[in-house]
Amino acid sequence: MPTSRGHQGAHGIGQVEEQLNEQAQAAAEIQGESELDQAVSAQANQQETELDEIIPSEQD
């Protein structure tokens, strides 16, 4: 159980974020994602970016 107000607030924010994510997923399943949502998801899940060409990874 959180003891400080800051900790309680952070815990509450985490719960709200989780609920909003679940609502967004449910809405997408029911209505389908808009083109903008699809583009944002694609960019967010992109594995490589332009920075990968500039900054060498530790695997290279």
Secondary structure, 3 states (H helix, E strand, C coil): CCCCHHHHHHHHHHHHHHHHHHHHHHHHHHHCCCHHHHHHHHHHCCCCCHHHHHCCCCCC
